[in-house]
Amino acid sequence: MSAGRGAGARAGWEELYSRAREVQRPRALSPFAEAGGVAAALLAADETVYTGVCIDMACGLGMCAERAAAAQMITCGQGRVLKLVVLMPDGRTGVPCGACCDFLLQMDPENSETEVLLGPQSDQSIRLRELAPHWWGQDRL
């Protein structure tokens, strides 16, 4: 995982895609664990970019790339995610799973407005609230 400031203005999709691609290096950690097949880059409200990779373990205690990046973000005192890029093993963009959507929504209620990149060529995005339209926590805010 890495963190770093963008180049002045808020990081664009291209920078986030590149930052995720930099850390996406599939590798075996042990006979029981692999990492790096999926990568993510988050743009925090303070314009810092946080990256992370998935960690897959035989026991099921692994972690998605989005949550790995978000964990570092929380460690650094941040919680608001403006933009998110998820890279699948083939380099195409993906969307966060239900557990990651829930994790990000619980981190900060404003993360419902987080933009998730749908495709690197199109700059099309979808809001996290659209991926989790019936989030259970909304009624408890």
TORBA-296571 format. One record per residue: x, y, z of N, C-alpha, C in turn; residue in three letters. Coordinates in steps of 0.2 Angstrom, whole numbers, padded with zeros to 4 digits, always signed. Layout:
BEGIN
XYZXYZXYZala ...
This chain:
BEGIN
+0004-0006+0000+0000+0000+0000+0004+0006+0000met +0002+0011-0003+0006+0017-0003+0001+0023-0003ser +0004+0029-0001+0000+0035-0001+0004+0041-0003ala +0001+0045-0006+0005+0051-0009+0000+0056-0012gly +0003+0062-0012-0001+0068-0014-0001+0068-0022arg -0007+0070-0024-0008+0071-0032-0004+0077-0034gly -0004+0078-0040+0000+0083-0043-0004+0090-0043ala -0004+0093-0037-0008+0099-0037-0015+0098-0036gly -0019+0099-0042-0026+0098-0042-0028+0091-0040ala -0034+0090-0039-0037+0084-0037-0035+0079-0043arg -0033+0073-0040-0031+0068-0045-0037+0066-0050ala -0035+0065-0056-0040+0063-0061-0040+0055-0061gly -0045+0053-0065-0046+0046-0066-0039+0042-0069trp -0036+0046-0074-0030+0043-0076-0024+0042-0071glu -0023+0047-0067-0018+0046-0061-0020+0040-0057glu -0027+0040-0055-0029+0035-0050-0028+0028-0053leu -0030+0027-0060-0029+0021-0063-0021+0019-0063tyr -0017+0024-0065-0010+0023-0065-0007+0021-0058ser -0009+0024-0053-0007+0022-0046-0009+0015-0044arg -0015+0013-0046-0017+0007-0045-0013+0002-0049ala -0012+0003-0055-0008-0001-0059-0001-0002-0057arg +0002+0003-0054+0009+0002-0051+0009-0003-0045glu +0004-0004-0041+0005-0008-0036+0002-0015-0038val -0001-0016-0043-0004-0022-0045+0001-0027-0048gln +0003-0031-0043+0009-0036-0045+0007-0043-0042arg +0003-0047-0046+0001-0053-0043+0007-0058-0041pro +0007-0060-0035+0012-0064-0032+0010-0069-0026arg +0013-0074-0025+0012-0079-0020+0016-0076-0014ala +0012-0076-0008+0016-0074-0002+0018-0080+0002leu +0014-0086+0001+0016-0092+0004+0012-0097+0001ser +0013-0104+0003+0008-0109+0000+0001-0108+0001pro -0001-0103+0006-0007-0102+0008-0010-0095+0006phe -0006-0091+0003-0008-0084+0002-0006-0081-0004ala -0010-0077-0008-0008-0073-0014-0010-0066-0013glu -0007-0062-0016-0008-0055-0016-0007-0051-0023ala -0010-0045-0024-0009-0041-0029-0013-0042-0036gly -0017-0047-0036-0021-0048-0042-0026-0043-0044gly -0029-0040-0038-0033-0034-0039-0030-0028-0035val -0031-0022-0038-0028-0016-0035-0033-0011-0035ala -0032-0006-0030-0037-0001-0029-0033+0006-0028ala -0036+0011-0030-0033+0018-0028-0039+0022-0026ala -0038+0025-0020-0044+0030-0017-0041+0037-0017leu -0045+0042-0019-0043+0049-0018-0047+0051-0012leu -0043+0053-0007-0046+0056-0001-0048+0063-0001ala -0052+0066+0003-0054+0073+0003-0048+0078+0003ala -0043+0075+0007-0037+0080+0007-0032+0079+0001asp -0035+0076-0004-0031+0075-0011-0025+0070-0010glu -0025+0066-0005-0020+0061-0005-0023+0055-0008thr -0019+0051-0012-0021+0045-0015-0018+0039-0011val -0022+0034-0009-0021+0028-0006-0022+0022-0010tyr -0017+0018-0010-0018+0012-0014-0017+0006-0010thr -0020+0000-0013-0020-0006-0009-0021-0012-0014gly -0019-0018-0012-0020-0024-0016-0024-0029-0012val -0027-0034-0016-0031-0039-0013-0026-0044-0009cys -0028-0047-0004-0024-0052-0001-0029-0058+0000ile -0027-0064-0004-0031-0070-0004-0028-0075+0000asp -0032-0078+0005-0029-0083+0010-0033-0089+0010met -0030-0095+0010-0034-0101+0011-0039-0101+0016ala -0038-0098+0021-0042-0098+0027-0048-0094+0026cys -0048-0089+0021-0054-0085+0020-0053-0078+0024gly -0048-0077+0027-0047-0071+0031-0043-0065+0026leu -0044-0066+0020-0041-0061+0016-0044-0054+0016gly -0042-0050+0011-0044-0043+0011-0045-0041+0004met -0050-0037+0002-0050-0034-0004-0046-0028-0005cys -0044-0026-0011-0040-0021-0012-0042-0014-0010ala -0049-0013-0010-0052-0007-0008-0052-0006-0001glu -0053-0012+0003-0052-0011+0010-0045-0011+0012arg -0040-0014+0009-0033-0013+0010-0031-0005+0010ala -0033-0002+0004-0032+0005+0003-0035+0009+0009ala -0042+0007+0010-0046+0011+0015-0043+0011+0022ala -0040+0005+0024-0037+0004+0030-0031+0009+0031ala -0027+0009+0026-0021+0014+0026-0024+0021+0027gln -0029+0023+0023-0032+0029+0024-0035+0031+0031met -0038+0026+0034-0040+0027+0041-0034+0028+0045ile -0029+0024+0044-0023+0025+0048-0020+0032+0048thr -0021+0035+0042-0018+0042+0041-0023+0047+0043cys -0028+0045+0046-0033+0050+0049-0039+0052+0044gly -0039+0049+0038-0044+0051+0033-0050+0046+0033gln -0056+0048+0030-0061+0044+0030-0066+0045+0024gly -0065+0051+0021-0069+0053+0016-0066+0051+0009arg -0069+0047+0005-0067+0045-0001-0070+0049-0007val -0067+0052-0011-0070+0056-0017-0070+0052-0023leu -0065+0048-0024-0065+0044-0030-0062+0037-0029lys -0064+0032-0033-0061+0025-0032-0060+0022-0039leu -0054+0019-0039-0053+0015-0045-0051+0008-0043val -0054+0003-0046-0053-0004-0044-0051-0007-0051val -0045-0011-0050-0042-0014-0056-0042-0022-0055leu -0046-0025-0060-0046-0032-0060-0040-0035-0062met -0039-0042-0062-0032-0045-0064-0030-0044-0071pro -0035-0043-0076-0034-0041-0083-0033-0034-0084asp -0033-0030-0079-0032-0022-0080-0038-0018-0081gly -0044-0022-0082-0050-0018-0083-0052-0016-0076arg -0057-0011-0077-0059-0008-0070-0065-0012-0068thr -0066-0012-0062-0072-0016-0059-0075-0012-0053gly -0080-0014-0050-0084-0011-0045-0083-0014-0038val -0083-0011-0033-0082-0014-0026-0087-0019-0025pro -0086-0025-0021-0090-0030-0019-0095-0027-0014cys -0100-0030-0012-0105-0028-0007-0101-0026+0000gly -0096-0031+0002-0093-0030+0008-0089-0023+0008ala -0086-0022+0002-0082-0016+0002-0086-0009+0001cys -0092-0010-0002-0097-0004-0002-0099-0003+0005cys -0101-0008+0009-0103-0007+0016-0097-0004+0020asp -0091-0006+0019-0086-0004+0023-0085+0004+0022phe -0085+0006+0015-0084+0013+0014-0089+0017+0016leu -0096+0014+0016-0101+0018+0018-0101+0019+0026leu -0099+0014+0029-0098+0015+0036-0093+0019+0039gln -0088+0020+0035-0082+0024+0036-0084+0032+0037met -0088+0034+0032-0091+0041+0032-0097+0041+0028asp -0103+0043+0031-0109+0044+0027-0108+0047+0020pro -0104+0052+0020-0103+0056+0014-0100+0052+0008glu -0097+0046+0010-0095+0041+0005-0100+0039+0000asn -0106+0040+0002-0112+0038-0003-0111+0042-0010ser -0107+0047-0009-0106+0051-0016-0100+0050-0019glu -0096+0045-0016-0090+0043-0019-0091+0040-0027thr -0087+0043-0031-0087+0041-0038-0083+0035-0039glu -0085+0030-0043-0082+0024-0044-0081+0024-0052val -0075+0023-0054-0073+0023-0062-0076+0016-0065leu -0080+0017-0070-0083+0011-0074-0078+0009-0080leu -0075+0014-0083-0070+0012-0088-0065+0017-0090gly -0059+0015-0090-0053+0020-0091-0054+0024-0098pro -0057+0021-0103-0057+0025-0109-0063+0030-0109gln -0068+0029-0105-0074+0033-0105-0075+0038-0100ser -0071+0037-0095-0072+0042-0089-0079+0041-0086asp -0082+0036-0087-0089+0036-0084-0088+0033-0077gln -0093+0036-0073-0092+0033-0066-0099+0032-0063ser -0100+0029-0058-0106+0028-0054-0105+0030-0047ile -0110+0032-0043-0109+0034-0036-0110+0028-0032arg -0106+0027-0026-0107+0022-0022-0114+0020-0020leu -0118+0026-0019-0125+0025-0017-0129+0021-0022arg -0127+0022-0029-0130+0018-0034-0128+0011-0034glu -0123+0009-0031-0120+0002-0031-0124-0001-0024leu -0126+0003-0020-0129+0000-0013-0135+0004-0012ala -0140+0004-0016-0146+0009-0016-0150+0007-0009pro -0150+0002-0006-0154+0000-0001-0149-0001+0005his -0144+0003+0006-0139+0002+0012-0143+0002+0018trp -0142-0003+0022-0145-0004+0029-0144+0002+0034trp -0138+0005+0033-0136+0010+0038-0139+0017+0037gly -0142+0018+0031-0145+0025+0029-0150+0027+0034gln -0154+0022+0036-0160+0024+0041-0157+0025+0048asp -0151+0024+0049-0148+0024+0056-0144+0031+0057arg -0143+0035+0052-0139+0041+0052-0142+0046+0056leu 
